[in-house]
Amino acid sequence: MSTLFKDRPVWAERPSLPARAAKNTTLAAIAAVIVLPLYVVILTSVSPASAVNDAGGLVLVPQGFSLQAYADLFGGGVVTRAVLVSLGVTAVGTAVSLAATVLAAYGLSQPGSLWHRPLLFAVLLTFLFAPGMIPLYLLVSDLGLIDSYWSLILPTAVNAFNLVVMRAFFMNLPGEIADSARVDGANEWTILTRLVLPMSKGVTAVVGLFYAVGYWNAFFNAILYINDNAKWPLQLVLRQYVQQGQQLSSSSVIGNAVQGTASAPNLAIQMAIVVVALVPVTFIYPLVQKHFTKGVIIGAVKG
């Protein structure tokens, strides 16, 4: 038994006490760097006006509790509309992107499919060459998508990395299953929907998560293609009223119920917008995290 332990490589041995202490300290410091800003943001968003005024800015110590900032946000103004726009764009965009990626990946995973090599080469070429902002804007303008919600979806509908990962996963599925289904008379659509997709729940969930987070966090396309602020997504509102520091005191921004003045401090409202933007991603990631290893990593390594 002692010989076995003696022959183990260095990286397989139990770390010493100082090494474990250093690792724990480092992890605690990293966790503090991540958690402390979130704590300050959330605390400021739920603090009353007196606490924000006493702190002179961000609140570090709790001094009361108030949800007035969130009540002002969801009073029917720009932020309320922006949340609905972001939810709609994320839901529709994720569905469109996932459907297009699954269909393209399945087609490219079949060696005998139509134009297999040229299409695969075109997809791989996008890793090296981007279309550019001006040509893309001209294309979107010529298609009549300016000030349309589709301009937030179609230009980024298919991501080449997600397509390649899903194609690699499909190629490593047992081919005998599809062959036996073809012998029984099943067409490619039946094979995809009833055999391939049920075996690909992990990679589908992960790619769907990538698309959903991308649509939820996107704001640059809205800057380029959306001129009507009533169609702004939440991230663009976040950029305008938090990063650039514009005031949120008018009823046109917060809501008619506020009657021209926000009862919550402007800083608390800004932090509330940050919290609203973070909540969906924070809750979705833990639900899909278990699929990362079985989904993307296995497909990418084997492919």
C-alpha positions as CSV (number, residue, x, y, z in Angstrom):
1,M,0.0,0.0,0.0
2,S,2.8,2.4,0.9
3,T,4.4,1.7,-2.5
4,L,1.2,2.7,-4.3
5,F,1.1,6.1,-2.5
6,K,4.8,6.6,-3.1
7,D,4.4,6.0,-6.8
8,R,1.6,8.5,-7.2
9,P,2.4,11.6,-9.3
10,V,2.9,14.9,-7.5
11,W,-0.4,16.4,-8.7
12,A,-2.4,13.4,-7.3
13,E,-1.1,13.8,-3.8
14,R,-3.0,15.4,-1.0
15,P,-2.0,19.1,-0.7
16,S,-0.2,20.2,2.4
17,L,-1.9,22.3,5.0
18,P,-0.3,25.6,3.9
19,A,-1.3,24.8,0.3
20,R,-4.9,24.2,1.3
21,A,-5.0,27.4,3.4
22,A,-3.6,29.4,0.4
23,K,-6.2,27.9,-1.9
24,N,-9.1,28.6,0.5
25,T,-7.9,32.1,1.0
26,T,-7.6,32.7,-2.7
27,L,-11.1,31.3,-3.3
28,A,-12.5,33.4,-0.5
29,A,-10.9,36.6,-1.9
30,I,-12.3,35.8,-5.4
31,A,-15.8,35.2,-4.0
32,A,-15.6,38.4,-2.1
33,V,-14.6,40.4,-5.2
34,I,-17.7,38.9,-7.0
35,V,-20.2,39.0,-4.2
36,L,-19.5,42.3,-2.6
37,P,-20.4,44.5,-5.7
38,L,-23.6,42.4,-6.1
39,Y,-24.4,42.9,-2.4
40,V,-23.9,46.7,-2.7
41,V,-26.0,47.0,-5.8
42,I,-28.9,45.0,-4.3
43,L,-28.7,46.7,-1.0
44,T,-28.7,50.2,-2.6
45,S,-31.7,49.2,-4.8
46,V,-33.8,48.3,-1.7
47,S,-32.7,51.1,0.5
48,P,-35.0,54.1,1.3
49,A,-34.1,57.6,0.3
50,S,-32.8,58.5,3.8
51,A,-30.2,55.6,3.7
52,V,-29.0,56.6,0.2
53,N,-28.7,60.3,1.2
54,D,-26.9,59.4,4.5
55,A,-24.4,57.1,2.6
56,G,-23.8,59.8,0.0
57,G,-23.9,57.2,-2.7
58,L,-23.9,53.4,-2.6
59,V,-25.1,51.9,0.6
60,L,-22.8,49.5,2.4
61,V,-24.7,49.1,5.7
62,P,-28.5,48.3,5.8
63,Q,-30.6,51.2,7.1
64,G,-34.1,50.3,6.3
65,F,-35.9,48.5,3.5
66,S,-37.9,49.9,0.6
67,L,-39.1,48.6,-2.7
68,Q,-40.0,52.0,-4.0
69,A,-37.3,51.9,-6.7
70,Y,-38.8,48.8,-8.2
71,A,-42.3,50.3,-7.9
72,D,-41.1,53.3,-9.9
73,L,-39.4,51.1,-12.5
74,F,-42.5,49.1,-13.2
75,G,-44.9,52.0,-13.2
76,G,-45.5,51.7,-16.9
77,G,-42.7,53.8,-18.4
78,V,-39.6,53.0,-20.6
79,V,-38.1,50.5,-18.2
80,T,-41.3,48.4,-18.1
81,R,-41.6,48.4,-21.9
82,A,-37.9,47.6,-22.1
83,V,-38.3,44.5,-19.9
84,L,-41.1,43.3,-22.1
85,V,-39.1,44.0,-25.2
86,S,-36.1,42.1,-23.9
87,L,-38.2,39.2,-22.8
88,G,-39.9,39.0,-26.2
89,V,-36.7,39.3,-28.2
90,T,-35.0,36.8,-26.0
91,A,-37.8,34.2,-26.3
92,V,-38.4,34.6,-30.0
93,G,-34.7,35.0,-30.8
94,T,-33.7,31.9,-28.9
95,A,-36.4,29.9,-30.6
96,V,-35.4,31.1,-34.1
97,S,-31.6,30.7,-33.4
98,L,-32.0,27.3,-31.9
99,A,-34.2,26.0,-34.7
100,A,-31.8,27.3,-37.4
101,T,-28.7,26.0,-35.6
102,V,-30.2,22.5,-35.0
103,L,-31.4,22.2,-38.7
104,A,-28.1,23.5,-40.1
105,A,-26.0,21.4,-37.7
106,Y,-27.9,18.2,-38.5
107,G,-27.6,18.9,-42.2
108,L,-23.9,19.5,-42.1
109,S,-23.4,16.4,-39.9
110,Q,-24.6,14.2,-42.8
111,P,-21.7,13.6,-45.2
112,G,-24.0,13.1,-48.2
113,S,-26.1,16.3,-47.7
114,L,-26.5,18.9,-50.4
115,W,-23.5,21.3,-50.7
116,H,-22.1,19.8,-47.6
117,R,-18.5,21.0,-48.1
118,P,-19.1,24.5,-49.5
119,L,-21.6,25.3,-46.7
120,L,-19.3,24.0,-44.0
121,F,-16.4,26.0,-45.5
122,A,-18.6,29.1,-45.5
123,V,-19.5,28.6,-41.8
124,L,-15.8,28.0,-40.8
125,L,-14.8,31.1,-42.8
126,T,-16.8,33.4,-40.5
127,F,-14.4,32.5,-37.7
128,L,-11.7,34.4,-39.6
129,F,-13.7,37.2,-41.5
130,A,-16.5,39.3,-40.1
131,P,-18.9,41.1,-42.4
132,G,-18.3,44.5,-40.9
133,M,-20.6,47.0,-39.3
134,I,-21.3,49.2,-42.3
135,P,-22.2,46.4,-44.8
136,L,-24.4,44.7,-42.2
137,Y,-26.2,48.0,-41.5
138,L,-26.7,48.5,-45.2
139,L,-28.1,45.0,-45.5
140,V,-30.5,45.5,-42.6
141,S,-31.6,48.8,-44.0
142,D,-32.2,47.4,-47.5
143,L,-34.3,44.7,-46.0
144,G,-36.5,47.3,-44.3
145,L,-35.7,46.1,-40.8
146,I,-34.7,49.5,-39.3
147,D,-36.8,50.1,-36.1
148,S,-38.0,46.5,-36.3
149,Y,-37.6,44.0,-33.6
150,W,-36.3,41.5,-36.2
151,S,-33.2,43.7,-36.6
152,L,-32.3,42.5,-33.0
153,I,-32.7,38.8,-34.0
154,L,-31.9,38.1,-37.6
155,P,-28.3,39.6,-37.9
156,T,-27.2,37.3,-35.0
157,A,-29.6,34.4,-35.6
158,V,-26.9,31.8,-36.1
159,N,-23.6,31.7,-34.2
160,A,-20.8,29.8,-36.0
161,F,-19.3,28.4,-32.8
162,N,-22.6,27.0,-31.6
163,L,-23.2,25.5,-35.0
164,V,-19.9,23.8,-35.1
165,V,-20.3,22.4,-31.5
166,M,-23.7,21.0,-32.2
167,R,-22.6,19.5,-35.5
168,A,-19.7,17.8,-33.7
169,F,-22.1,16.4,-31.2
170,F,-24.5,15.1,-33.9
171,M,-21.6,13.4,-35.7
172,N,-20.7,11.4,-32.6
173,L,-24.1,10.0,-32.1
174,P,-24.5,6.3,-33.0
175,G,-25.1,6.1,-36.7
176,E,-26.7,2.7,-36.5
177,I,-29.8,4.2,-34.8
178,A,-30.5,6.5,-37.8
179,D,-29.7,3.8,-40.3
180,S,-32.2,1.4,-38.7
181,A,-34.8,4.2,-38.7
182,R,-34.2,4.8,-42.4
183,V,-34.7,1.0,-43.0
184,D,-38.0,1.3,-41.2
185,G,-39.1,4.1,-43.6
186,A,-38.4,7.1,-41.4
187,N,-37.5,10.4,-43.1
188,E,-34.8,12.8,-42.0
189,W,-37.3,15.0,-40.2
190,T,-38.6,12.1,-38.1
191,I,-35.1,11.0,-37.3
192,L,-34.1,14.5,-36.2
193,T,-37.2,15.1,-34.0
194,R,-37.7,11.7,-32.6
195,L,-34.2,10.2,-32.3
196,V,-31.5,12.8,-32.6
197,L,-33.0,15.7,-30.5
198,P,-34.0,13.4,-27.5
199,M,-30.4,12.2,-27.4
200,S,-29.1,15.8,-27.6
201,K,-30.9,17.4,-24.7
202,G,-27.6,18.5,-23.0
203,V,-26.0,20.2,-26.0
204,T,-29.4,21.7,-27.0
205,A,-29.9,23.2,-23.5
206,V,-26.4,24.7,-23.4
207,V,-26.6,26.2,-26.9
208,G,-30.1,27.6,-26.1
209,L,-28.6,29.1,-23.0
210,F,-25.8,30.7,-25.0
211,Y,-28.3,32.2,-27.4
212,A,-30.7,33.4,-24.6
213,V,-27.9,35.1,-22.6
214,G,-26.6,36.7,-25.8
215,Y,-30.0,38.1,-26.7
216,W,-30.7,39.3,-23.2
217,N,-27.3,41.1,-22.9
218,A,-27.2,42.5,-26.4
219,F,-27.5,46.3,-26.8
220,F,-25.2,47.2,-29.7
221,N,-27.7,46.1,-32.4
222,A,-30.3,48.2,-30.7
223,I,-28.0,51.3,-30.9
224,L,-27.5,50.7,-34.6
225,Y,-31.0,49.7,-35.8
226,I,-33.6,51.0,-33.2
227,N,-34.3,54.8,-33.4
228,D,-37.6,54.7,-31.4
229,N,-36.8,54.6,-27.7
230,A,-40.2,52.9,-27.1
231,K,-38.6,49.8,-28.7
232,W,-35.4,49.9,-26.6
233,P,-34.4,46.6,-24.9
234,L,-33.5,46.6,-21.2
235,Q,-29.7,46.6,-21.8
236,L,-29.9,49.8,-23.8
237,V,-31.9,51.4,-21.1
238,L,-29.3,50.2,-18.6
239,R,-26.6,51.8,-20.7
240,Q,-28.4,55.1,-21.1
241,Y,-29.5,55.6,-17.5
242,V,-26.7,53.8,-15.6
243,Q,-23.5,53.9,-17.6
244,Q,-24.1,57.4,-19.0
245,G,-25.8,58.7,-15.9
246,Q,-28.9,60.2,-17.4
247,Q,-31.6,61.1,-14.9
248,L,-34.7,59.0,-14.3
249,S,-36.9,61.7,-12.8
250,S,-39.4,62.4,-15.6
251,S,-42.7,60.5,-15.8
252,S,-41.9,59.7,-19.5
253,V,-39.0,57.5,-18.3
254,I,-40.4,55.9,-15.2
255,G,-44.1,55.9,-15.5
256,N,-47.2,58.0,-15.4
257,A,-48.1,56.9,-11.9
258,V,-45.1,58.8,-10.5
259,Q,-46.5,62.2,-11.6
260,G,-43.3,63.7,-12.8
261,T,-41.0,62.9,-10.0
262,A,-39.5,59.6,-8.8
263,S,-40.1,59.0,-5.1
264,A,-37.0,56.8,-4.9
265,P,-33.5,58.3,-5.3
266,N,-32.0,58.2,-8.8
267,L,-29.1,56.0,-7.7
268,A,-31.5,53.4,-6.1
269,I,-33.5,53.3,-9.4
270,Q,-30.2,52.8,-11.4
271,M,-29.2,49.9,-9.1
272,A,-32.7,48.4,-9.5
273,I,-32.3,48.4,-13.3
274,V,-29.0,46.5,-12.8
275,V,-30.7,44.0,-10.6
276,V,-33.5,43.4,-13.0
277,A,-31.0,42.9,-15.8
278,L,-29.1,40.3,-13.7
279,V,-32.0,38.3,-12.3
280,P,-32.9,36.1,-15.4
281,V,-29.3,35.1,-16.1
282,T,-28.6,34.4,-12.5
283,F,-31.5,32.0,-12.2
284,I,-31.1,30.3,-15.6
285,Y,-27.4,29.4,-15.3
286,P,-27.7,27.0,-12.4
287,L,-30.6,25.1,-14.1
288,V,-28.5,24.4,-17.2
289,Q,-25.0,24.1,-15.6
290,K,-25.3,20.3,-15.2
291,H,-25.5,20.0,-19.0
292,F,-22.2,21.8,-19.7
293,T,-20.0,18.7,-19.4
294,K,-22.3,16.3,-21.2
295,G,-23.2,18.9,-23.8
296,V,-20.6,21.3,-25.1
297,I,-17.4,19.8,-23.8
298,I,-18.0,16.3,-24.9
299,G,-19.2,17.4,-28.3
300,A,-16.3,19.8,-28.9
301,V,-13.6,17.4,-27.7
302,K,-14.8,14.4,-29.6
303,G,-15.6,16.4,-32.8
